[in-house]
Amino acid sequence: MQKELYTSKNSDYLKNNNTWHVEDSPWKAEQVFKIIRRNTIEPKKVVEIGCGAGEILVQLQNLIKDKSVSFEGYDISPDAYELSKQRANEKIKFYKEDLLAKENAFFDLCLVMDVFEHVDNYIDFIKQCSKKATYKIYHIPLELHASALLRNKLIESRRSVGHIHFFTKDTALATLSDTGQAILDYFYTPISSGIPKKSIKTKVANLFRKVLFKVQPDFSVRLIGGYSLIVLTQ
């Protein structure tokens, strides 16, 4: 991870992403809630590593009926912390700290949402994340597809949002397995159609994606992308 991209005050990351992707948070929280319900998990203590502005935890709190559940969000960015602390409430706390450095911190569920593609030593990072909770949920962009390669889009992702690793479904799952985690469940998440602020070009492409995905989901994602992967591990 190029730490200065995230840890300096008024960082370049904030300049390129001034909302810290808050507008995507309701949709991402819905994906988390869906995989929790599919697997009948009832966590009491939830943490998010790399929580950004913290809105995913706020939205997840609204979705979970059990109001005794506590939430904690950690991020090393001072800009992200400034955005998140205004969202804190009695059951949601935010910290400008590296959770992985806290030896005795342990939770029922750990969220790692679109994070490890930013991290230099991502294998070790995932191993450390896996030690922080019984269950882990990862959301992983699947940016390595034919369309992205033909249009040279990976370098754009690197410059705009700091992604330095790129994955397919199979390499993402293999990475998590290689860190010693048991994969309990996963599914594609339609990020191209799920998040707001879609261009006319994207809306047109989504029509084709929707049709092809229904027929051949894996082939569709490898060919034209538009999806991420959410994975539950133990």
C-alpha positions in Angstrom: 0.0 0.0 0.0 1.3 3.5 -0.8 0.4 4.7 2.7 0.9 8.4 1.9 -2.0 8.0 -0.6 -4.3 7.4 2.3 -2.6 8.6 5.5 -1.7 12.2 4.7 -4.2 14.9 5.6 -6.2 16.0 2.6 -4.7 13.1 0.7 -4.6 12.5 -3.0 -7.1 9.7 -2.4 -9.6 12.2 -0.9 -9.0 14.5 -3.8 -9.8 11.8 -6.3 -12.7 10.3 -4.2 -14.1 13.2 -2.3 -17.1 11.3 -0.8 -14.9 8.2 0.0 -17.6 6.2 -1.8 -20.4 6.9 0.7 -22.9 6.7 -2.2 -22.0 3.0 -2.7 -22.5 2.0 1.0 -26.2 1.2 1.1 -25.8 -1.2 -1.8 -22.7 -2.8 -0.2 -24.4 -3.2 3.1 -27.3 -5.0 1.4 -24.8 -7.5 -0.1 -23.3 -8.1 3.4 -26.8 -8.5 4.9 -27.7 -10.9 2.2 -24.8 -13.3 2.8 -25.3 -13.1 6.6 -29.0 -14.1 6.2 -28.1 -16.9 3.7 -25.9 -18.5 6.2 -28.0 -17.7 9.3 -25.2 -15.9 11.1 -26.1 -13.8 14.1 -23.1 -11.8 15.1 -23.0 -9.7 18.2 -19.8 -7.9 17.6 -19.0 -6.7 14.1 -15.8 -4.9 12.9 -14.8 -3.4 9.6 -11.2 -3.1 8.6 -10.6 -0.1 6.3 -14.1 1.3 7.0 -13.5 4.5 5.2 -16.3 7.0 5.9 -18.1 4.3 8.0 -21.4 4.4 6.1 -21.5 0.6 5.4 -21.7 0.0 9.2 -24.4 2.6 9.6 -26.5 1.0 6.8 -25.8 -2.5 8.2 -27.0 -1.4 11.6 -30.2 -0.3 10.0 -30.7 -3.7 8.4 -29.9 -5.9 11.4 -33.0 -6.2 13.6 -31.0 -7.1 16.7 -30.3 -3.6 18.2 -27.9 -5.1 20.8 -25.3 -5.7 18.1 -22.2 -3.5 18.4 -20.1 -2.2 15.5 -16.5 -0.9 15.3 -14.8 0.6 12.3 -11.0 1.0 11.8 -9.1 3.0 9.3 -5.6 4.4 9.2 -6.6 7.5 7.1 -7.2 10.7 9.0 -9.5 11.9 6.2 -11.6 8.8 6.5 -11.7 9.1 10.2 -13.0 12.7 10.0 -15.8 11.5 7.8 -16.6 8.5 9.9 -16.6 10.0 13.4 -19.7 12.1 12.6 -21.6 8.8 12.0 -20.8 7.3 15.4 -23.6 6.4 17.8 -24.2 4.4 20.9 -23.5 1.1 19.1 -21.1 2.2 16.4 -17.6 3.4 17.2 -14.8 4.5 14.9 -11.0 4.5 15.4 -8.1 6.0 13.5 -6.0 2.9 14.2 -4.7 -0.3 12.6 -6.8 -3.0 14.1 -4.3 -5.6 13.1 -1.8 -4.1 15.6 -4.3 -4.8 18.5 -3.3 -8.2 19.7 -6.4 -9.0 21.9 -9.1 -7.6 19.7 -11.5 -10.3 18.5 -15.0 -10.2 17.0 -17.8 -12.4 15.7 -17.7 -11.0 12.2 -15.0 -9.0 10.3 -15.8 -7.0 7.1 -13.1 -6.3 4.6 -14.9 -4.4 1.9 -12.8 -3.6 -1.3 -9.6 -3.3 0.7 -6.9 -5.9 0.1 -6.4 -4.9 -3.6 -4.8 -1.7 -2.1 -2.3 -3.5 0.1 1.3 -4.3 -0.9 1.6 -7.6 1.0 -2.0 -8.6 0.6 -1.5 -12.3 1.5 -0.1 -11.4 4.9 -2.8 -8.7 5.3 -5.6 -11.3 4.7 -4.0 -13.8 7.1 -3.9 -11.1 9.8 -7.5 -10.2 9.1 -8.6 -13.8 9.4 -7.3 -13.9 13.0 -9.6 -11.0 14.1 -13.0 -12.8 13.9 -14.8 -16.1 13.7 -16.4 -15.2 10.4 -15.0 -12.9 7.7 -16.8 -11.3 4.8 -14.6 -10.0 1.9 -15.9 -7.9 -1.0 -13.5 -8.1 -3.9 -13.6 -6.2 -7.2 -13.2 -8.5 -10.2 -11.4 -6.1 -12.5 -9.3 -8.7 -14.4 -11.5 -9.4 -17.4 -11.1 -9.3 -21.2 -12.8 -5.9 -21.7 -10.6 -4.2 -19.1 -7.5 -5.6 -20.7 -8.5 -4.6 -24.2 -9.4 -1.1 -23.1 -6.3 -0.8 -20.8 -8.6 0.0 -17.8 -6.4 -1.5 -15.1 -4.0 1.4 -15.1 -6.9 3.8 -14.7 -8.1 1.9 -11.7 -4.6 2.1 -10.3 -4.4 5.8 -10.7 -7.9 6.8 -9.6 -8.6 4.5 -6.6 -5.1 3.0 -5.8 -5.7 -0.6 -6.8 -2.4 -2.4 -7.2 -3.7 -6.0 -7.4 -6.4 -7.4 -9.8 -8.5 -10.5 -9.5 -10.8 -12.9 -11.2 -13.3 -15.0 -9.3 -11.0 -18.0 -9.3 -7.8 -16.1 -8.2 -9.8 -14.3 -5.5 -11.1 -17.6 -4.0 -7.7 -19.3 -4.4 -6.1 -16.4 -2.5 -8.5 -16.7 0.4 -8.0 -20.5 0.5 -4.2 -20.1 0.4 -4.5 -18.0 3.6 -6.0 -21.0 5.4 -9.6 -19.9 5.5 -12.6 -22.2 4.8 -14.8 -20.6 2.1 -18.4 -21.1 3.3 -20.3 -19.1 0.7 -19.9 -16.6 -2.1 -21.8 -14.9 -4.9 -21.3 -12.2 -7.6 -22.5 -8.7 -6.7 -23.6 -6.6 -9.7 -21.7 -3.4 -8.9 -22.1 -1.9 -12.4 -25.9 -1.8 -12.0 -26.1 -1.6 -8.2 -24.3 1.6 -7.5 -25.6 5.1 -8.4 -24.2 7.7 -10.9 -24.1 5.4 -13.9 -23.3 6.9 -17.2 -25.4 6.3 -20.3 -22.6 4.1 -21.7 -22.7 2.0 -18.6 -26.5 1.7 -18.6 -26.4 0.4 -22.2 -23.6 -2.0 -21.4 -25.6 -3.3 -18.4 -28.4 -4.4 -20.7 -26.0 -6.7 -22.5 -24.4 -7.8 -19.1 -27.8 -8.7 -17.7 -28.7 -10.9 -20.6 -25.3 -12.7 -20.9 -25.0 -13.1 -17.1 -28.3 -15.0 -17.0 -27.1 -17.5 -19.6 -23.4 -17.8 -18.7 -22.5 -15.9 -15.5 -18.8 -16.9 -15.2 -18.2 -16.3 -18.9 -20.0 -13.0 -18.7 -17.8 -11.8 -15.8 -14.6 -12.9 -17.4 -15.6 -11.2 -20.7 -17.1 -7.8 -19.8 -16.9 -7.5 -16.0 -19.3 -5.3 -14.1 -19.3 -7.6 -11.0 -17.5 -8.0 -7.8 -17.4 -11.0 -5.5 -18.6 -11.3 -1.9 -17.1 -14.2 0.1 -17.9 -15.6 3.6 -15.1 -17.5 5.3 -14.3 -19.1 8.6 
